Amino acid sequence: MDSGKPPTVYGYARISTNEEVQENSLDVQADKIKDYVRYKFSGEPIVSGDIFRDTSSGEIRIFQRPEGKELNRRLEPGDHLVA
């Protein structure tokens, strides 16, 4: 079903350890996501969505993490997720 609306591209970055927080891992990941989206979707009509950032470490699945839950709530059919 094509709604005529361009897809939204969301990003998702997370840390796994406390060391990654100290090394600015989330900022680095977000920059790489932005670069990839510019490359991958160059010339295509898209809507740039938010980059969700989770700072909970441990073995928690993406959609059980706080920002992952919000991301899951916003995703619509046809949208893209870059993680």
N, C-alpha and C positions, 0 to 999 in steps of 0.2 A: 504494500500500500504506500504510494508516494503522496505525501502531503504537500509537495511543492516547496517545502521548507528545507534548506540545506542542513546537513547533519551537524551536530555539535561535536567538537572534539574536546574531550576532557583528559586531564593528566592526573596521575596518581603517583605520589612519592611517599616512601616510608623508610623508617630506620629499623634496624634489627638489633642494634647494640647501643649502649650508652656512648661508646667511642665515636660512633657515626654522628651523634648529636654534636659533639665537640669539634668534629672535623667539617662542619657545615654541609654534611651529606645531602640534606634536603634541598639546599640552595643549588648544589651541583646537579642533583637529579632534575630539579625544575628547569634549569638552564638547558640540560640535554633534551628534555621533553620538548621545550619550545623550539630548539634547533631541529629536532626530528619532525615536528609538525610542519614547520616552514618548508622543509625538504620534501616530505612525503605528500603534502597536500598543496604544493605550489601550483597556483593557477586554478585550483578547484574552489567552488563556492562552499565555504564552511563557516560555521560560527565557532569562535574560540571560546571554549568553556573554561571553567576554573581549573587550577591545578590543586588537587586535594593533597594535604600533607598530614600523615599520621606519625606521631612521635612515640607511640606505645611500642616498647620492645617486647620480644617474645614470640611464641608461635601462635599468633592469632590470625585467623583467616581474614582476607581483605574486607569482606562485607560484615564482619563482626567488629571491626575497628570503628571508632567514632566517625572519622572522615569517610571511611569506606561505606558506612551506612548512608551518609548523606549523598555520596556519589551514586550509590545504588538507587536511591530515591529519585534522583534527577535523570538518570539514564533513560532514554527512550529508544524504541526500535529505530535502527539506522544510525544511531550515534556511534562514535568511536572512542575507545579508551586506550591511551598510551601510558604504559607503566614502566 
